[in-house]
Amino acid sequence: MRTLRLVLGDQLHPRLATLTDLDPGADTVLMVEVAEEATYVRHHKQKLVLVFSGMRHFAAELRGRGIAVDYVALEDPGNAGSFTGELARAIARHRPDRIVVTEPGEWRVEAMMRTWEERFGLAVEIRDDTRFLCPRPVFARWAEGRETLRMETFYRAMRRRTGLLMEGREPVGGRWNFDHDNRRRLPPGHTVPERRRFAPDAVTKEVMDLVARRFPDHFGDLDGFAWPVTRAEALEALRHFLDECLPAFGDYQDAMRAGTPFLYHGLIAPALNLGLLDAEEVCRAADDRWRDGAAPLNAVEGFIRQILGWREYVRGLYWTRMPDYPETNALEATRDLPWFYWSGETAMACLAECIRDTKAHAHAHHIQRLMVLGNFALLAGLAPRQVEEWFLVVYADAYEWVELPNVHGMALWADGGLLGSKPYASSGAYIDRMSDYCRGCAYDVKAKTGATACPFNYLYWNFLIAHEDRLRGNPRLAMPYRTLETMAPGRRDAIVADAARFLDALDASEGQPGGERAVDARAPDLFLVEPAG
């Protein structure tokens, strides 16, 4: 039986389910670079380089194992530009008896796959993606009948299921979660390790030239590309993190520092989501470091929770709630995404720093994404669809299955509490506590109202006022609402007025990535100049 085995661009693992029973004498692996996947959103240039270079290296590795690979490059003559179109051409070339694929990461691609059997008159086998630790049916059974889907409950079930950081049925150290121990700010003068980065080889340089030529208007810098594009490089990046960064990762995982984009973070998410690594090997390696005494428990637990907990959890939530999940908008947020999310041109130092990092590296760590970029979007009432598309565009590790729940549910609370028990809203005090951003800002983080006050301060209280009817009964917001009750009417009025002034100016700025900026000359520019006063 001749089998055509389609491997997608984010499935670059040697033990991919598609390849497990491959017959080198009869089967062909099909890999395709298609314009539809490169442009359904305007991906960061480095994301395109990562995927295309990773694919080309993976194809070469398969060929080195004696496997027949039919590889269609983006600029090959006749490239149909879509998975379905390229599969039709490959079927005509190879006359297979069946098609084998592994379930994709995105709902729209699986919906496409479900049409292929009837379209082509061939058996199409869609296999479970064994790179994940929680199969989709297992998560669906766990979620069935639950009104809320809390990650912490799921995480504990997964610890028991896998045995990671467990002693029998109990967690090592007597606690499931060490998050409270992982909130330290970087001390002044603290030196972080130099991170392992990977110079582009000839294949990657060729892809960089392709992306620069074909996608010049896509967001992001290209010159600084240094992500691992092979499994060997990804394993080296993992070893570097485990050796040099994991011991301090727990203490400083929530910290931020200007000019230091990587800190102690793993930097393996792009490789993990591409398939160059899998979740189990990463978690087992971290678990081993704790058991060997090479890393403290708070660091290892915090790292494993990000993968075994959050990563597996958001994937499961995505597949149980699609395609309706992105349609919710619990807080009725409708404001357009401001142009500075693309340009970084804002006098708010924290936002400018995080956007510069994103543009330069297609990377920002989870606190930058949640508590700066996401927090501002939440407080300003930005439209969920626009914010979600931005996050999907700009990060090298962003795929809809992981991006959508994190942004829609956690950052924006657009699902009304299905994922998170409360909105992750914060004033400027949190950013000041966890970073040095405020030190160089044009705004005063200590000022609560007025033209020079940090916008996060009055936007936070304005958010609570605007959504009081919906959020007042939330037990996790009892304390700020008690504080709000004690505020003098004049203080509340000043908060609302400051927020209205700021947001009116926000509405006056327009633009698109790579486009020109148009500003209403009558509106005060709160983003490009220092505040008056």
N, C-alpha and C positions, 0 to 999 in steps of 0.2 A: 504494500500500500504506500503510495507516494503522498507525503504530507508536506504542506506548505505551512511553516511556522512563523507567524508574524511577531516580531519583538518591537515593542514601542520604545520611544526615546527615553522614557523614565523607568525602563525595566532592564538595566544593564548589569544583571547579576548572573554569574556562571551557573548557579543552581536554580534559575528561574523555572517555574513550573512548565512553561512552554517547551523547555529543552530537556526535561528529565528523561524521556524515553526516546530521544532522537536517534534515528538510524542514519548514520553518515552515508550509507550506500543508497538511500532512497529519498531522504528528506532534504529540503532547502529551507534555510532561514531567510526571511524577507525583512529588510530594514529600509525605511523610507524617510527622507527628509521632505516634509511637505509644507507648502506656503500657508495652508489653512491653519496648521498648528503654530506656525511662527507669528501669525498676525491676528488670530481671533481676539487677542489683546496685544497691545504694542509692547511686548516683553522687553525688559532691560537688555541692552546689548550683551552684557556679560552672561545673562541667562541663556541667550541663543548660542553663544560660543560654548558654554558649558555643555548644553545638550548635544549640539552637532558634533563637537569634538569628542565628547564621551561616546557617542554612537559610532563614530569612525574608528576610534581606538578599540571599541568592543568588537566591531566587525572584524578588525584585523586579528584580534585574539582568537575569535572563533575560527577563522581561516587557518590560523596557526595550529589549531587542534584537528585540522582535516575536515572541517564542516563547510559545506557549500553555503555561501552567503550571496544572496541577490541584494545588492545595495544600490539604492537609487538616491543620488545626491540632489540637492535642491535645484541646481542649475543643469541637470541632465536633460538632454532633448526629450521632449514628450512627457516630462513629469506632469502628472495630472493635477497635482497640488492638493490632494486629499487622500486620506486613508482608503476610502472606498474606491476612488479612481485608480490608485496605485495597486490595490489588491486585484481589481479587475484586470489590469495589464499583466500582473504577475501570474494570474490564473491562465491567461492566454499563453504566456510563455512556457509554463511548467506543467500544465494539465494535471493538477494534483487530484487525489481522491478525496481529500478532506483538508480542512483548515484548523489549526490549533493556535489559540491565543491565551494569554493570561488576562484576567479581568483588569480593566484599566483603572486609573485613579479618579477619573472624572465621569460624572453621570452622563454627560452629553456624548462621550465616546462610547460608553457601553450601550446607550440607546442606538447609536449607529451600528455597533457590532450585532445587535439583535436583529437587524434587517438583512444581514449578509446571507444567511442560510437560504432564505426565500429568493433573494436577489440573484444569487449565483448558482442555486441548485446543488449546493454541496453541504455536507455536514460541517458545522462550525462548532468546535468544542471550546468553551470559555472556561478556563481552569481557575481555581482559587489562587489568590496571590499569597504564596506561603512565606513571603518575606516579612509578613506581619505576624505578630504574636497572638492577635485575636481575630480569628476568621469572622467574616461578616455575619454568618448565621449565629455564631456564639454571642456576638454583641446584640443582635436583634432579640435573642431570647432573654438576655439580661435586661434589655430596655423595655420589653413588653409589659404594658400595664402601668408603667411608672409615669407620673405626671411631670416630674422633674428628673433630669438625668445628671446626677452629680458625679463629677470626675473622681472625687475622693472615694466614694463607694466602689466605683468601677476599679480604681487603682488597687484597692485592697483585695478585691477578687482576683485581679491579675497577678498580684504578688503570690497569692496562694496557688494559682493555676501554674505559675512558672517556677516557684521556689526561689525567686530572686530575693536576696536579703531576708531570708526566712530561716528560722530554726523550728522545724516541724510546722505547726500551724500558727506560730507566733512570729511577729517581726523581730529581727535582730535589734538589740538595744532596747526592746520593750516599747518602742514607739513606731507608728507607721510613717510619721511625717516630721521632718526636722526643719520645716520652712521657717519657723520662728528664729532658728539659729543662723539663717542665711540672709541677713539683711544689713550687713556691715557696709559702711561707706569706706572707700579707699583712703587710707591715711595720707596726709600731705607728704610728698616726696617718695611715696611708695613706687617701686619699680616693678612693672609687670614684665613677664617673659616675652622675648621676641618670638613671634609666631612663625611656624613653618608654612611657607608659601611656595608655589610651584611655578617656575618660569615656563612660559609657553614653548612647546617643542614645535617641530616643523608642521605637524598636522594642525595643531592649535593655531599657529600663525596663519596658516592657509584659511582656516575657518574665520579668524579675526578679519582677514582681508575681505572674505565673503560677506560677513555681517556689516562691515563698514560700507561696502559697496551697495548691498541690497536693502539695508535698513538704516540709512543715515539719520532718519528723523526719530528713531526710537530713543527712549529715555536712557540716560546713563553714560558714564565714561567707559571706554573700551581699553585704554592703554594700561590700566592697572590690573588687568585680569591675571589671577594667580591661583585659581581654584584647582583642586585635583580633578583630573579627567580620566584616570585609569584606576582600576581596583588597587594596584600596587601603591599608587600615590595616596589613595584614600586610606589604605591601611597605615601608611606612614603618618598621615595627618592624625589618625586616631591614636597611634602610639605616642606621637608628640604631645597630644592633649593629655593622655593618661599619665605620662611621665612628668610633664612640666607644669600642667595647669590644673588637673583634677584636684590635687590636695588643697588648693586655695579656692577652687570654684565655688564651693558651698558658701564660704564667708562672703564672697564678693559678687555673687551672681546677679544681684540687683543693683550693683553700683554702676555709675556712669562717670566718664571723665572726658572732657574736651580733648580732641586730638589723639585719643586712644580708643579706636573703634572696636578692638577685638577682646581686650582685657583677658579674662580667664575662660572665655566661652569655648565650646567644643569646636565650632566652625566645621562640623561634619554634616550639618543638615542638608546642604546641597548634594553631597555625595550620597547620603542616606536616602534622600528622596529620589535621586537619580537611579538608585539600585546598585551603586558601587559598593555599598555596605548594606548589611541587613540588621534589623533591630535586635535580634537575639545575640548575635556575636558582639555587638556594641555593649549591650547590657551585661552579658556574661563577663566581658573583659573588665568592666567597671566593678562588678561584684567581686571578681578575683582580686582586684587591687585592694579592696577593703579587707578581704579575708587574709591577704598576704601582709597586711599592716602598712601598705604603701599609701593609703589615702584615708582620711577620717570619714566616719559614718555620715556625718551631716552633708559632706560633699558628694559622696557616692549616692546616697539616697536622693538628694536633690537632682542629681544628673539622671538617675534611672527614672525618677518620677516624670521628667520631661519627655522621656521616650515611651516607657511602659505605661505611664499614666496619660499625659496629655496627647501624645502623638497617636497612640492607639485609640484613645477615647474620641478625639475629634473625627478620626476616620470613621469610626462606628456610627457616631451621631450623624455625620454627613450622609452615609448610605441609608440610614433608617428614616431620614427626614426629607430626602430629595424626592421629587424636584420642587416641592412646595416651600422648602425651608427659606430660601432667599426672598420670598414674597412678603414675609412678615416685616412690620415696621412699628414696633410696639410704642415707641416714643414719638411717632409721627414726625420724624426728622426729614426735612426737605431742602435744606440750604445747599447750594452748589459747592463743590470742592473748590477751595481757593487756589489761585494760580501758584501761590508760593509753595504748595506741596510739590510742584514740578521744578520750580526755579530755586527754592531755598532762600529767596530774597525776602527776609523778614527780620525785623529788629528783635524778635523773641529768640534769644540765643539758643535755647534748648531745641526749638524746632529747626532753626537754621543748622545747628550741628548735626542733628539726626538725619536731616535731609541731605546734607553734604556727604555724610558717611554712606547713605543709601545710594546716592548718585555715583560715588567713587568706587564702591565695592559691591553693590547689589546686596548689601548686608546691613542690618542693624540688629542688636540683640533684643531679647524678648521684652525687657523693661522699656527700652527706647520705643519699641513698637506699641506696647500697651499703654504705658503711663505718660508718654509724651505725645506721640503721633495719634494714637487711638484716643487718648484722654481728651485732646483738643477737639478731635472730630465729634466725640460724644457731647462735650460741653457746648460746642458751637452748633449742634444740631445738624451736622452734615448728612446728606442723603446716603443711606447705607449702600445702595448700589454703586454710587460713585466712589465712596471710600473703599469698598471691597475690590473694585476694579483697580484702583491705585495700588493697593497692597499686592494684588495678583501680578501687576505689571512690574513692580520695582525690585522684587527680591529673587535672588537666585534659587532659593529653596521653595518658592511659592508655587503650589499646585492647588486647584480649587478645593480638593478634599481636605486639605490642611488649612488653607487660607480662609475659606468661607466661615467655618464654625468659629475660628479664633477671632475674626473681625466682627462678623454679624452677631455672634452670641456673646463673646467675652468683652470685646472692646466697645461695641456699640449698644449692647443689650437690646438689639432689635428683635430678638426672639422672645422678649418679655419674661426672661428668667428661666427658660428651659435649660440652658447651659450654666449660667452663673446666678447665684442667689441674690446678687445685688449689682447695680452698675459700678464699674471700676472708675468712679469719678474722684478727682483729687484736685486740691488747690495747688498753688505753686510751692507750698511748704514741702510736699513730698519730693519734688524735683530738687529743691534746695538741699534737702537732707541727704539725698542719695547721689548728688553730683556736684561738680564745680561750675555748672553751666551759668548759674545766676550771677556768679562773680563778674562775668564780663557782659552782662545783659544791659540793654538800654533801659529796661524797666526795673522797678524796685520790688523785689519779692516780698519785702516786709510791709509794703503799703497795701492796704486792702481796697481802697477806692481812689478815684481820681485819675487824671491823665497819665501820671507816671507809674501807677500801680501795675503790678504783674497782671496781665489779662486773665491768667488762670485763676486768680483769687476771686474776682467778682463773677467770672463765668461759672465757677463752681457753685457759688451760692445762688446765682441766678438760675442755674440748672435745677437746683433743689426747689426753688420757689416755683419755677415754671411747671414742674412735674409733681407738685406737692400732692395733688389728689391721688395720683397713682402710687407714689413711693412712700408716703408718710407711714403707711402701715407695715413697711418692711422692717423687721426687727434689727437687721444689720445697719439700718440707717437711723435708728432711734436717737443716737447721740447727736448727730448733726441737726436733726430736726428739733431736738430740745434746745440746742444752741440758737437755732433760727427763731424759736419762740421768744427767746429773751432779747432779741435785737429790737432796738428802738425803731419805730416806723420810719424815721428819717434815714437810718442806716439801710434799711431794706430798699427804700426809694432810691438811694444813691447807687446801690448795687444794680438795680434794674436799669437805671439811667446809664450807668457806665457800660453795662452789657449791651444795651440798645445802641449806644454810640459806636462801640467797637464792631458789633455785628452788622450795623448799617454800612460801615466802611468796608467790611469783609465782603458784603454783597456787591459793592461797587467795583471790585477788582475781578477781572475776567482773564481768560487765556487758556491756552492748551500747551502741552509739552512741545517745545521748539517754536512756539508761536509768539506773536507780539502781545504785549500787555496793554490793556485799555483800562484807564481809571477815570472815573467821574471826577473832574477837576474840583467840584464843589465839596467832595468828601475828604476829610482828613486822612492822610495816608498813614496808617498805623503799622505798616509793615516795612517800609524802606527807609524811614527816618526815625531818629530818636524822638521820644515823646516830649511834648512841650513841658516846660516847668523847671 
